[in-house]
């Protein structure tokens, strides 16, 4: 992947004089460097996560360092970092021609595979920079040692440079309550007409774009849920319904945003109802007439005596059976509010398995928990998300919904999430693992007083397209099967390969929210299907999902992942985090330099750590945060079991006890 050194107009590189045995080519990856600066121009919200990994000086090509520093300077002053603004800034500083001109800035933007991987590219570049510094340090040490006129100061300076390239023995641990600044919603990942309205309504209402963006996905899922599935691979198919919840405090105009985003769905529902009104009236009248005819035949048979009675009874029975077989089509329904699970199950059966619960309040969680009925009922929600067969008990018969597709779009206060986190039934049954979470930062106190309203053309386009998407799929009984292009499949597989190791209970970044993260790849496929249908309103069911669409879905999933990590901490559903705090307290009190698992377990409460297996994810979390390091002592002989691993304890914990 490494490229040749840059031409002169992009910045020259002066290599070190290298000793014998070292390759002349420095470790570098110019494509990764291009992807980083290009991604920062496209998605400035990536600046924080990239800056946490690398410094602009890590770039091999000086031009990329100059561009990177210019981006940080503009961003630090609250200015845009697009190629035009950046080109103007570099022209003012006299660096534009040196970095390759405006054309090269646009080339960098075009070279970005996906902004979602910016931090990964930064890790590559930072790692290569460390290798170059190690080579430089080694080169100077060798040169200083071989130089006949080298002084002791020269040698000390060379050795000091080598030491600077090594990592600290014990870097500062990451606090367990440390919450990194959450990324903003990547509105650019949405289809253009959705993104345009989402940004506009956020501006008009002076609310975080996260709220409108997350609800936009729920709107698309309402329009397409139950009418399309994504063919991932083999027998793996994902429906296109979603559970989304946005948590935002009071006075954040949730109802206003909710009304604006969902209004076209109610219009589509009314259109469907008007179209069905005639057939419904006809069916009702036919059923009424059939029942009356059956009743009249029964009355006539009851009054008749003799041989004719049996014939009239048989006729009455036949008419009654025919009347019973007649069905009246249900009135079309797309949306429900805070309905009971029983009502939702009935509506799903009536609506061919498709329904959406959209609410700007959190009352639905109280209903699910059984606060009013006294009995929790999650079955319809669990099966409605997964598409598992659902049994519905009618008054006179049982009915099955073969592939229910329930969508939920909720905007609640953070306190609601804290409350449901205390209900172990939610987490134990896996309901919490089915939601995509957004926890945006409130703008209250920083809002414009007279913001720009949504342009009429933008609002009209959004309304028209949501209605068109809803109506185009409304009559489908068998869902459309959306295929993936080979490149889209490769993009999803690459994401799956990145996620899978993170699910490990020991050392996995997402291991402590494994129930949620285990569904992340499937959720990504669902999002990709929705983005695809919104991009191809008229014929999306006949086209495969592209790699670009899949990359946008991956970017959205990474956004929801960052927010989920924080939300699960807020809900208190992350028992591992609470146990980790207890373990830190034990480590601090005992002042160990190193400790075995056995000794550690002996000091812990059995109510909190019933078995050593409960210790695994907690130790993994503390290792990830830098409080512990595992080491395996060397064998003392050739026979017997290998020595049990021990854990080195961060000196900071011992210092806290002193």
RAMOUR-V11633 format. One record per backbone hydrogen bond with DSSP energy under -1.0 kcal/mol. NH is the residue of the N-H (numbers start at 1). CO is the residue of the C=O. If there is no record, write none. Layout:
# RAMOUR-V11633
nh & co
NH & CO
NH & CO
This chain:
# RAMOUR-V11633
nh & co
10 & 7
11 & 8
22 & 19
33 & 29
34 & 30
35 & 31
36 & 32
37 & 33
38 & 34
39 & 35
40 & 36
41 & 37
42 & 38
43 & 39
46 & 43
47 & 44
50 & 46
51 & 47
52 & 48
53 & 50
54 & 50
58 & 55
59 & 56
65 & 61
66 & 62
67 & 63
68 & 64
69 & 65
70 & 66
71 & 67
72 & 68
73 & 69
74 & 70
75 & 71
76 & 72
78 & 75
79 & 74
86 & 82
87 & 83
88 & 84
89 & 85
90 & 86
91 & 87
92 & 88
93 & 89
95 & 90
96 & 90
99 & 95
101 & 96
105 & 101
106 & 102
107 & 103
108 & 104
109 & 105
110 & 106
111 & 107
112 & 109
117 & 114
118 & 115
121 & 117
122 & 118
123 & 119
124 & 120
125 & 121
126 & 122
127 & 123
128 & 124
129 & 125
130 & 126
131 & 127
132 & 128
133 & 129
134 & 130
135 & 131
136 & 132
137 & 133
138 & 134
139 & 135
140 & 136
141 & 137
142 & 138
143 & 139
144 & 140
145 & 141
146 & 142
147 & 143
150 & 147
155 & 151
156 & 152
157 & 153
158 & 154
159 & 155
160 & 156
161 & 157
162 & 158
163 & 159
164 & 160
166 & 163
174 & 625
178 & 175
187 & 185
189 & 186
190 & 187
195 & 191
196 & 192
197 & 193
198 & 194
199 & 195
200 & 196
201 & 197
202 & 198
203 & 199
204 & 200
205 & 201
207 & 202
211 & 208
213 & 209
214 & 210
215 & 211
216 & 212
217 & 213
218 & 214
219 & 215
220 & 216
221 & 217
222 & 218
223 & 219
224 & 220
225 & 221
227 & 224
229 & 480
230 & 238
231 & 482
232 & 236
233 & 236
236 & 233
238 & 230
244 & 408
245 & 436
246 & 410
247 & 438
248 & 412
257 & 253
258 & 254
259 & 255
260 & 256
261 & 257
262 & 258
263 & 259
265 & 262
266 & 262
267 & 263
268 & 264
269 & 265
270 & 266
271 & 267
272 & 268
273 & 269
274 & 270
275 & 271
276 & 272
280 & 276
281 & 277
282 & 278
283 & 279
284 & 280
285 & 281
286 & 282
287 & 283
288 & 284
289 & 285
290 & 286
291 & 287
292 & 288
293 & 289
294 & 290
295 & 291
296 & 292
297 & 293
298 & 294
299 & 295
300 & 296
301 & 297
302 & 298
303 & 299
309 & 306
312 & 308
313 & 309
314 & 310
315 & 311
316 & 312
317 & 313
318 & 314
319 & 315
320 & 316
321 & 317
322 & 318
323 & 319
324 & 320
325 & 321
336 & 356
339 & 337
344 & 340
345 & 341
346 & 342
347 & 343
348 & 344
349 & 345
350 & 346
351 & 347
353 & 348
355 & 405
356 & 334
357 & 407
358 & 336
359 & 409
365 & 362
367 & 363
368 & 364
369 & 365
370 & 367
371 & 366
374 & 370
377 & 368
382 & 378
383 & 379
384 & 380
385 & 381
386 & 382
387 & 383
388 & 383
390 & 401
392 & 399
394 & 397
399 & 392
401 & 390
405 & 353
406 & 384
407 & 355
408 & 242
409 & 357
410 & 244
411 & 359
412 & 246
416 & 413
418 & 414
419 & 415
420 & 416
421 & 417
422 & 419
423 & 420
424 & 422
426 & 423
428 & 424
429 & 425
431 & 426
434 & 431
435 & 432
436 & 243
438 & 245
446 & 443
459 & 455
460 & 456
461 & 457
462 & 458
463 & 459
464 & 460
465 & 461
466 & 462
467 & 463
468 & 464
469 & 465
470 & 466
471 & 467
472 & 468
476 & 473
480 & 227
482 & 229
485 & 545
489 & 485
490 & 486
491 & 487
492 & 488
493 & 489
494 & 490
495 & 491
496 & 492
497 & 493
498 & 494
499 & 495
500 & 496
502 & 499
503 & 500
504 & 501
508 & 504
510 & 502
511 & 508
513 & 510
514 & 511
517 & 513
518 & 514
519 & 516
520 & 517
523 & 519
524 & 520
525 & 521
526 & 522
527 & 523
528 & 524
529 & 525
530 & 526
531 & 527
532 & 528
533 & 529
534 & 530
535 & 531
536 & 532
540 & 536
542 & 539
543 & 540
545 & 483
550 & 546
551 & 547
552 & 548
553 & 549
554 & 550
555 & 551
556 & 552
557 & 553
558 & 554
559 & 555
560 & 556
561 & 557
562 & 558
563 & 559
564 & 560
565 & 561
566 & 562
567 & 563
568 & 564
570 & 566
571 & 567
573 & 568
574 & 568
575 & 573
578 & 574
579 & 575
580 & 576
581 & 577
582 & 578
583 & 579
584 & 580
585 & 581
586 & 582
587 & 583
588 & 584
589 & 585
590 & 586
591 & 587
595 & 647
600 & 596
601 & 597
602 & 598
604 & 601
609 & 605
614 & 611
615 & 612
619 & 615
620 & 616
621 & 617
622 & 618
623 & 619
624 & 620
625 & 621
627 & 622
628 & 622
629 & 648
631 & 646
646 & 631
647 & 595
648 & 629
649 & 593
650 & 627
653 & 650
655 & 651
656 & 652
658 & 654
